[in-house]
Amino acid sequence: MKSILLLALISGLMAQDFDRPEKDHERSEKMEMMMVWKLTDELALTTEQAEKFFPRFRQHRQELDDTKKMERALGKDLKQKVKKDKDISEKDVKETIKKMTELRKQVVDLESNFLLGMDDLLSPVQLARLGMFKQKMMKNVRGELKEHREKKGKRGKNNQFGKRNRRGF
């Protein structure tokens, strides 16, 4: 039953159209599929729970993405101002930092409201697992990236400056 649900969710994700470049779209889609699979497994969701959980989860993710895009845009604007004009006003810097801080607080509030709002759908154990899921997944991803880098480093010969030799030189 879980495999049928997972297959349905994956095909639904594949059918969605995002306004991103193709490479980013593929990476995002793969990450989303992996997250859906791991969440389904980690939380041991029933079919009924999954049908209600994932639409709310996707909405939550979209809200987080929108907020983080605004924060990145503010940071990018500030960086461009610094590059163009070395004498940026203290007022502009403080206002931008204040807005960015408010957006970070908004992200924390969104995450908290999402988790606490799942109490009508998930058991206390599932809520606890959901609360720890992000840290656990990030830890796993970091470990996998570290392993990948170590394997990649062992494959090719490195020259004396730490760069991989081209054409066998």
MOFENWO-V17269 format. One record per helix or strand of 2 or more residues. SS is the DSSP state (hx for helix, st for strand). FROM is the first residue (numbers start at 1). TO is the last residue. Records with the same first field share a line. If there is no record, write none. Layout:
SS = FROM-TO, FROM-TO
This chain:
hx = 2-15, 22-43, 47-84, 90-120, 124-155
